[in-house]
């Protein structure tokens, strides 16, 4: 599923960045820490739900929906 589909309260792991993603955007996402295996969850919503703030490596990173659509994730099961 796409990162933009993640729900409040869910935790996920990054699988990969979509093929066809603009190279500049791809590199920026990797630089921000959106690499395979990274744990991620929603931290805050903007008033109109775009952008959304995600917690990545204990940092708050805001992404627009169109950029979050480029990141594929796997939701982790609650233990």
N, C-alpha and C positions, 0 to 999 in steps of 0.2 A: 504494500500500500504506500501511498505518498505521504510525506511528512505533513502536508497541508490537511490530511484527513485525520491526524492524531487528535484524540479527545482529551479534555482536561482530566487529570487523574491517571492517565495511561503513561507507561514508560515504554520506550522502544529502543531498538538498536539500529544504527545506520547500516544498510546493506550495500548501497552504491549510489552514485550519481548517474542519472539517466544518460544513455547514449544520445548524442545530438544536442546536449546542453552546450551553450556557447562557452568556448574555452576560457574566456575571461571570467565568466560567472563560475565555471567549474573550479578554476584555480582559487578564486576568492573563497568559495565554500570549503575547499580543502584547507586553505590557510586559516579559516575560522574554526576548524576542528571537526567538520562533518566528514569524518573518515570511517571506513568500515569498522564495525564493532563498537563505535562510540555510543554510550548510553545518553538518551535525550528525553526530556519531558517539557511540557508547557509550563511556563512560569507566569506569564501575564498576557492579557489581551488588550489591544487598543480599543477605543470606543466603538469602532466599526468592524472589529475583528480582522483588520488588515493594516499594518503588519501584526504578527504574533511574536512574543518574546519566548524563546526556548532556552532551557538550561543545557549548556554543552560544556563539559569539563569544568563545572562550577562557575561558568561565566554566563551572563545573560546576553543572548544574541537575538536581535530582531530581524525577521525575514518577512518580505512580502510574500503573499500567496503564490505568485507566479514563480518565485525562486524556490519556495518550499515544495512546489510541484516537481522540481527536478531531483529531489532526494527521496530515494526509496528506503523504506524502513520495515522492520518486523516488530510488531507489538509483543512485549514480554508478558508472560503470564504472571499474575500476582501469586506470591507464595504465602 
